[in-house]
Amino acid sequence: MKKPKLLIIVLFQNLLNEKPYYARNPAPPLPGILLAGLTPPIVEVEVLHEMVRPINYNTDANFIAISFMDYISPHAYQVAERFRAMGKIVIGGGKFASTFPDEVQPHFDSILVGEAQTVWAQMVYDMVEGKLKKRYDAGLSPSLEYIPPPRYDLVEKKYFSPIVTEATRGCPHPCTYCQLNIVRTPHRMRPIKDVVRDLTNTKGLPWFKKKMAMLLDNNLGGDLKYAKDLLREIAKLKFWGIGAQYSIECLRDDDFVEALAKANCRMSFLGMESLNEESLRGVQKKQNKVEEYKEYFDKLNRKGILTFTGLMFALDEDTKEYYETLPEKLDEVGCNVILPSISIPIYGTPLYHKIKSEGRLIDENITHYEGDHVLFKHNNLSEEEIYEAYRRVNKIFYSWKNIFKRWIKFLKKQSVQESISQFIMKVLISSVIYFKLSIFQKHHAVKRVFNTKKSKVKEKSKKVVNSYREEHLTALPTN
Ligand code: SF4
């Protein structure tokens, strides 16, 4: 007998977009393929990433599971409503659904609150047997043991590097803007053997896609001993290149840097966020020290490891003078690729509560909470000054001339510390990653930042949102 079918959709598009925007991210997000891996074989599974493919409403799937973030929630409700009207059973989940279940639940047949690993299999059985409950609650911080590997065989072919997994969850730091600090949970680690198993469970992928991997932790270095032990095991897998995300102060530990290099880490995502010490203090990011950046980035580059660094605009202590010299400062500290965004007071975070209590929130349309909008009244800067600085830095940093200049600078730091063939491979892989990431960020800048007259965008988005608002809630949830 034919099995019923489950379609897992990882949403990406924002209501704001009249024309769909497809990102050129080299690696897929983890939730969809992780959920597919947790799904018992009583259903057939398909995973759709809206980042690279539009939703197919003609699907023959019986059940739809939708994973989404906060700013996409109105779009998620719209998608769920359309599928429900077609008679499909629709389930919602993800960080936003887990944090604000009462807001989300009315839009779905059922929701998953918390991490999926302990409740998802039961949900699938109940779904197939027609006994689905309204809500399944996994509780805070369930065990990270016995999580099956993600289904890499279901990753969309358009992704360049399909092998993604995570070794840890949570983070010990108190950064006030971070989603992890809405409800704090302990930093937890998966058994190293499970992570290694994930990274080698690549049957069905073309051989060249098995050679790169990405560890998508919030902070791999939350426990440095664990991180080093894990990296030593990953080194044995002989990847051409891996990427890892961790907090910047981990780079004080030379053994950690060495372990990254030995594991063929070619890219590190780091929450740099600002070159203004005062702004970092203002959001409790005390582990970052601006005077250390140059030395640490250089240390990574000399090992053939690129830096991909977050950079936030509109932090409270930022000034016009700081923005004026920011492109030169980024060059000076030696950032390879940056991920710029305008500060988001994510609903429920300490930053949100501070700004709300000071009466400075100027935009409560949740679809704008994606990093390209000014959302609160700044202490020193006007809205237009922030947009202007955001546009200018994007434009300068991602001009082709500067992309090539930074690449040459990175190449000049390389020296042969291994066999010639290994050296060539190291430089080649770093260069491919460098251009993939730079093009991805440039693409975002061109589509969403350059030449954007915010007044026009706001007008357009107002029209879209207003027509939608008649039927749906688009504002932030209420406390
Ligand atoms: S270091 Fe990163 S992951 Fe950790 S709390 Fe700060 S922003 Fe969040």
Residues whose N, C-alpha, C, O or C-beta is under 5 A from the ligand:
A	BS01	SF4	C171 H173 P174 C175 C178 L180 N218 N219 S247 G271
